[in-house]
Every structure is written in structure tokens, then in C-alpha cells.
Amino acid sequence: MRTTLLVCVAILLGVGTAAAQVPEGPDAGPLASWRDGEMRARYLEDRDETEVDLALLPVDPRAGEPRLTLNFRASFRGRTPTVAPGAVILRINVSPLVDPNVMRDTTVTFTLDEGTERERFFALAGRRPDTAGYQLAPGDRIDTMLVRIPFGLTLLALAQAETVSGVAFDVFPFELSDQQLAALQGFIDLIVPPSTGS
């Protein structure tokens, strides 16, 4: 009886641990578990809508390791896209290991093809997921932000650039690798109709 009870408890603990480790997409915030370049798609039958996610873990050139997760999400009606999206949502999470007391701003900047004739710069304002607007109280902890990225003007430009670097939360620099840019192009290919192209 005692052995059976211990086995049952072990199974329950194992199930609980497994459930805790299963990522729930962008809404899991800084605790979401993603691999660099990972894409996930799911069809929501009740809404007749498909959501596609891409996670990138760019390296901070100062730290030599990722300190952010960039999670791109697009959604479209049905199971197959019929039009290109007007925008995608970018959720940026700071690593849980980063000092939470650092003052941060909900902005992200991208520099494309720096030092070339094609150099471009995008600055986008974001917001915390739990705030309706863009205003924060002094001293508010900021470890996650949502940014709306226009598809045609900004997202395509990011995917087609040869180099992309940026700064998130006004304090965390990052650089996208060739593999990450290729993953971004693959993400775009999934969210536009085949005839649209990118």
C-alpha cells in the first residue's frame, strides 16, 4: 500500500512538473521556454483562427549570451492565410536572471544594414501586457513589453536586411544572426498567401 502511494505521488509530481515545463506561448512571459528559431502554429477552432509564433534569442554583444526573447506572433482567419497581415505582435521578455531593479523603457530600436547605403533605423514604442496604455508609473518594473510591428514597412525590411542589430528596453543591445534572419523569413512565408511572396 505504501509503495503504491509513493508511486502515485511520484507520478503526480512528474505530471505536475511536466505540465509546468510545457510553454504556453507568448502569454507565459519571461518564464516561457523557447528554443532559438523555434516556430509554433496552432489552430483555434472556436475562433476559426490560426496563430503562428516565432521565438528568437539574440545574443547581447556585451554579455556574449542571450538576455532577451523576441517572440513574433501573427494570426489569420482559418487554417491558411488569404491576405498578408497588417501587423504582427512582438513580445520581448527579459531573462529572469537579469536585475529587475534596472530602470527600463518600453521601446525597441532596430538598425538595419548599418554602415551601408541601405542603412535604416526603426524605433517602436511598446507597452506592458498588463497596461492598457503606454504610461507607466515611476519605478514600475518592466520585464516584458508588447510592440506592434507593421508588416509591409518594418517586418519585411527586417527579414530582407543583411544585418540587424537593436536595443530593447533602452538598455539591452542585441544582434540577429544569419540563422535568425532566415528563421524570420521562414515565419513570414507561413503567414502570407503563397501567391503574395515576400
C-alpha positions as a Python dict, from the first residue, in 0.01 Angstrom:
ca = {
    (1, 'M'): (0, 0, 0),
    (2, 'R'): (279, 238, 99),
    (3, 'T'): (473, 157, -219),
    (4, 'T'): (161, 218, -429),
    (5, 'L'): (105, 552, -259),
    (6, 'L'): (464, 659, -321),
    (7, 'V'): (440, 558, -687),
    (8, 'C'): (115, 756, -725),
    (9, 'V'): (271, 1062, -562),
    (10, 'A'): (578, 1030, -788),
    (11, 'I'): (355, 1007, -1094),
    (12, 'L'): (152, 1309, -986),
    (13, 'L'): (467, 1508, -917),
    (14, 'G'): (604, 1404, -1254),
    (15, 'V'): (285, 1514, -1430),
    (16, 'G'): (289, 1842, -1240),
    (17, 'T'): (649, 1906, -1337),
    (18, 'A'): (585, 1822, -1700),
    (19, 'A'): (282, 2050, -1709),
    (20, 'A'): (483, 2333, -1560),
    (21, 'Q'): (751, 2293, -1826),
    (22, 'V'): (512, 2296, -2120),
    (23, 'P'): (530, 2651, -2260),
    (24, 'E'): (202, 2825, -2326),
    (25, 'G'): (324, 3057, -2597),
    (26, 'P'): (390, 3427, -2552),
    (27, 'D'): (149, 3459, -2259),
    (28, 'A'): (389, 3262, -2039),
    (29, 'G'): (603, 3576, -2035),
    (30, 'P'): (963, 3563, -1912),
    (31, 'L'): (913, 3204, -1793),
    (32, 'A'): (817, 3072, -2138),
    (33, 'S'): (1051, 2804, -2264),
    (34, 'W'): (1163, 2859, -2625),
    (35, 'R'): (1450, 2741, -2838),
    (36, 'D'): (1615, 2991, -3069),
    (37, 'G'): (1441, 2990, -3407),
    (38, 'E'): (1153, 2777, -3281),
    (39, 'M'): (819, 2818, -3459),
    (40, 'R'): (480, 2706, -3332),
    (41, 'A'): (143, 2718, -3501),
    (42, 'R'): (-197, 2636, -3359),
    (43, 'Y'): (-549, 2646, -3496),
    (44, 'L'): (-815, 2783, -3259),
    (45, 'E'): (-1132, 2611, -3369),
    (46, 'D'): (-1368, 2824, -3158),
    (47, 'R'): (-1239, 3140, -3328),
    (48, 'D'): (-1157, 2984, -3667),
    (49, 'E'): (-816, 3145, -3634),
    (50, 'T'): (-456, 3031, -3668),
    (51, 'E'): (-175, 3173, -3456),
    (52, 'V'): (188, 3140, -3562),
    (53, 'D'): (477, 3218, -3327),
    (54, 'L'): (850, 3255, -3383),
    (55, 'A'): (1099, 3290, -3098),
    (56, 'L'): (1444, 3441, -3140),
    (57, 'L'): (1704, 3457, -2864),
    (58, 'P'): (1953, 3714, -2993),
    (59, 'V'): (2294, 3748, -2832),
    (60, 'D'): (2378, 4056, -2630),
    (61, 'P'): (2721, 4156, -2773),
    (62, 'R'): (2833, 4282, -2432),
    (63, 'A'): (2734, 3971, -2237),
    (64, 'G'): (2809, 3720, -2514),
    (65, 'E'): (2481, 3541, -2444),
    (66, 'P'): (2107, 3595, -2493),
    (67, 'R'): (1937, 3823, -2242),
    (68, 'L'): (1610, 3866, -2431),
    (69, 'T'): (1346, 3656, -2603),
    (70, 'L'): (1188, 3813, -2911),
    (71, 'N'): (857, 3641, -2977),
    (72, 'F'): (679, 3730, -3301),
    (73, 'R'): (310, 3637, -3329),
    (74, 'A'): (81, 3661, -3631),
    (75, 'S'): (-278, 3545, -3661),
    (76, 'F'): (-512, 3495, -3954),
    (77, 'R'): (-862, 3363, -4024),
    (78, 'G'): (-896, 2994, -4099),
    (79, 'R'): (-615, 2746, -4144),
    (80, 'T'): (-443, 2911, -4439),
    (81, 'P'): (-363, 3282, -4484),
    (82, 'T'): (-556, 3457, -4760),
    (83, 'V'): (-402, 3804, -4717),
    (84, 'A'): (-79, 3933, -4567),
    (85, 'P'): (-127, 4059, -4210),
    (86, 'G'): (-135, 4431, -4146),
    (87, 'A'): (95, 4385, -3849),
    (88, 'V'): (243, 4128, -3614),
    (89, 'I'): (285, 4149, -3238),
    (90, 'L'): (636, 4130, -3097),
    (91, 'R'): (661, 4032, -2733),
    (92, 'I'): (1001, 4096, -2577),
    (93, 'N'): (1087, 3928, -2247),
    (94, 'V'): (1393, 3997, -2036),
    (95, 'S'): (1573, 3694, -1898),
    (96, 'P'): (1463, 3619, -1539),
    (97, 'L'): (1833, 3628, -1445),
    (98, 'V'): (1863, 3999, -1529),
    (99, 'D'): (1845, 4255, -1247),
    (100, 'P'): (1476, 4353, -1213),
    (101, 'N'): (1561, 4686, -1049),
    (102, 'V'): (1720, 4840, -1356),
    (103, 'M'): (1508, 5128, -1488),
    (104, 'R'): (1380, 5037, -1831),
    (105, 'D'): (1176, 5196, -2105),
    (106, 'T'): (923, 5014, -2325),
    (107, 'T'): (1094, 5087, -2656),
    (108, 'V'): (1284, 4880, -2908),
    (109, 'T'): (1504, 5009, -3188),
    (110, 'F'): (1630, 4823, -3494),
    (111, 'T'): (1927, 4925, -3708),
    (112, 'L'): (1933, 4756, -4048),
    (113, 'D'): (2243, 4721, -4266),
    (114, 'E'): (2445, 4959, -4051),
    (115, 'G'): (2730, 5138, -4229),
    (116, 'T'): (2596, 5074, -4579),
    (117, 'E'): (2391, 5274, -4829),
    (118, 'R'): (2085, 5073, -4723),
    (119, 'E'): (2115, 5163, -4355),
    (120, 'R'): (1775, 5217, -4192),
    (121, 'F'): (1660, 5277, -3838),
    (122, 'F'): (1327, 5189, -3675),
    (123, 'A'): (1219, 5299, -3328),
    (124, 'L'): (900, 5142, -3196),
    (125, 'A'): (709, 5216, -2877),
    (126, 'G'): (574, 4925, -2678),
    (127, 'R'): (365, 4871, -2369),
    (128, 'R'): (348, 4629, -2081),
    (129, 'P'): (94, 4349, -2136),
    (130, 'D'): (-93, 4441, -1817),
    (131, 'T'): (-141, 4807, -1904),
    (132, 'A'): (-398, 4943, -2144),
    (133, 'G'): (-187, 5240, -2247),
    (134, 'Y'): (176, 5339, -2276),
    (135, 'Q'): (210, 5532, -1949),
    (136, 'L'): (394, 5376, -1657),
    (137, 'A'): (435, 5493, -1301),
    (138, 'P'): (788, 5590, -1190),
    (139, 'G'): (977, 5284, -1069),
    (140, 'D'): (746, 5032, -1235),
    (141, 'R'): (917, 4700, -1300),
    (142, 'I'): (937, 4631, -1671),
    (143, 'D'): (1045, 4285, -1787),
    (144, 'T'): (801, 4233, -2074),
    (145, 'M'): (665, 4454, -2349),
    (146, 'L'): (438, 4422, -2649),
    (147, 'V'): (518, 4602, -2973),
    (148, 'R'): (303, 4625, -3285),
    (149, 'I'): (521, 4587, -3595),
    (150, 'P'): (375, 4696, -3931),
    (151, 'F'): (414, 4406, -4173),
    (152, 'G'): (498, 4576, -4502),
    (153, 'L'): (710, 4864, -4378),
    (154, 'T'): (905, 4706, -4094),
    (155, 'L'): (881, 4328, -4068),
    (156, 'L'): (965, 4264, -4432),
    (157, 'A'): (1252, 4510, -4409),
    (158, 'L'): (1392, 4324, -4106),
    (159, 'A'): (1378, 3988, -4283),
    (160, 'Q'): (1536, 4124, -4600),
    (161, 'A'): (1823, 4308, -4430),
    (162, 'E'): (2173, 4162, -4434),
    (163, 'T'): (2244, 4273, -4077),
    (164, 'V'): (2010, 4368, -3792),
    (165, 'S'): (2104, 4500, -3451),
    (166, 'G'): (1897, 4676, -3191),
    (167, 'V'): (1835, 4786, -2835),
    (168, 'A'): (1539, 4678, -2624),
    (169, 'F'): (1414, 4844, -2305),
    (170, 'D'): (1671, 5118, -2373),
    (171, 'V'): (1944, 4910, -2204),
    (172, 'F'): (1978, 4569, -2375),
    (173, 'P'): (2162, 4561, -2710),
    (174, 'F'): (2118, 4260, -2937),
    (175, 'E'): (2224, 4132, -3278),
    (176, 'L'): (2034, 3893, -3505),
    (177, 'S'): (2241, 3618, -3665),
    (178, 'D'): (2207, 3500, -4025),
    (179, 'Q'): (2020, 3194, -3897),
    (180, 'Q'): (1776, 3414, -3703),
    (181, 'L'): (1711, 3632, -4008),
    (182, 'A'): (1647, 3316, -4210),
    (183, 'A'): (1402, 3199, -3942),
    (184, 'L'): (1225, 3535, -3962),
    (185, 'Q'): (1190, 3489, -4338),
    (186, 'G'): (1051, 3140, -4278),
    (187, 'F'): (799, 3286, -4034),
    (188, 'I'): (686, 3537, -4298),
    (189, 'D'): (647, 3256, -4552),
    (190, 'L'): (399, 3087, -4315),
    (191, 'I'): (180, 3392, -4258),
    (192, 'V'): (134, 3519, -4614),
    (193, 'P'): (-55, 3353, -4900),
    (194, 'P'): (177, 3157, -5132),
    (195, 'S'): (96, 3391, -5422),
    (196, 'T'): (187, 3702, -5220),
    (197, 'G'): (554, 3625, -5181),
    (198, 'S'): (786, 3828, -4964),
}
